Amino acid sequence: GNSVTQMEGPVTLSEEAFLTINCTYTATGYPSLFWYVQYPGEGLQLLLKATKADDKGSNKGFEATYRKETTSFHLEKGSVQVSDSAVYFCARRGDSGGYQKVTFGTGTKLQVIP
Amino acid sequence: DTGVSQDPRHKITKRGQNVTFRCDPISEHNRLYWYRQTLGQGPEFLTYFQNEAQLEKSRLLSDRFSAERPKGSFSTLEIQRTEQGDSAMYLCASSFTGGASGANVLTFGAGSRLTVL
């Protein structure tokens, strides 16, 4: 089936450290891929997206590249801040035109310590 | 527009009671989705509407669950004869279709937390 697998947390990093959160997906085609973030006490927010192979989504210093050959969409940030502490969800939507449900990974909790 | 609104934010009920949640999507959005999220898990898809039509339902949605979007605007999710296993955060999201930037991106509400005693 169509699914999303992301690395388990929690991930604890010191401020200014490099972040990678791995995400892989299964698909028969080319789904749209997303990273959502959930800050403490808040709803899920879109962080970035990519809709086709080799696209790079970026926002707030975070980046993720749509890798068709490895079916991956890993999230990276060069220098994390305490304010980046949150739960990050990788997600996928559909393989082709028309609506198909968005499937989420289980989430990775990131804690950044000063 | 203040985004996606959900009400109530918290609901505590006894097993066997019925509960209803309401979602008001972003007014320009024609699609509305319900998800359920339990602690330590990602959101699980329950159902979605395009305008007033309910187009897909998950197998997670037992016959105790019913969702409506009667006028293509707000939606309600009702759970009848609640069970302890229904305790979760119920999330609503909306989106718009088309080719414009931002199409098909889900905007979530803050959620309605249900506790069944």
Contacts between the chains, C-beta under 8 A, distances in Angstrom:
chain1	res1	chain2	res2	distance
A	4	B	42	7.8
A	32	B	104	7.2
A	34	B	105	7.7
A	36	B	108	7.9
A	42	B	110	6.8
A	43	B	4	7.8
A	43	B	91	7.3
A	43	B	108	4.5
A	43	B	109	5.8
A	43	B	110	4.3
A	43	B	111	6.1
A	44	B	43	7.1
A	44	B	91	7.2
A	44	B	93	7.9
A	44	B	106	7.9
A	44	B	108	4.3
A	45	B	108	7.3
A	46	B	105	5.6
A	46	B	106	7.2
A	46	B	107	7.6
A	49	B	105	6.7
A	89	B	42	5.3
A	89	B	43	7.5
A	91	B	42	7.7
A	93	B	104	6.9
A	99	B	31	6.9
A	99	B	48	7.2
A	99	B	50	7.0
A	99	B	55	7.2
A	99	B	56	7.9
A	99	B	97	7.5
A	99	B	104	7.4
A	101	B	33	7.8
A	101	B	45	4.4
A	101	B	48	6.8
A	101	B	56	6.5
A	101	B	58	7.8
A	102	B	33	7.7
A	102	B	45	7.0
A	102	B	106	6.0
A	103	B	45	7.0
A	104	B	42	3.5
A	104	B	43	4.9
A	104	B	44	7.7
A	105	B	42	5.3
A	106	B	40	7.2
A	106	B	41	5.6
A	106	B	42	4.9
A	107	B	40	7.4
A	107	B	41	7.1
A	107	B	42	5.1
